[in-house]
């Protein structure tokens, strides 16, 4: 993910109750490692969509973000 300046890391599903998460402070997208490959790609694309969102954007448009 050099284009976005982020790393992709994988986690066990019992760590977080979600398929993926983007943590901006460390520029890492975390994805459940036992998802099917196609689903992992969908989760990664979704999480990349969170790059550069501000806290104010989440307050104003929670559903959109």
Buried (B, 14 or more C-beta within 10 A) or exposed (E): EEEBEBEBEEBEEEEEEEBBBBEEEEEBBBBBEEBEEEBBEBBBEBBBEBEEBEEEEEEEEEEEE
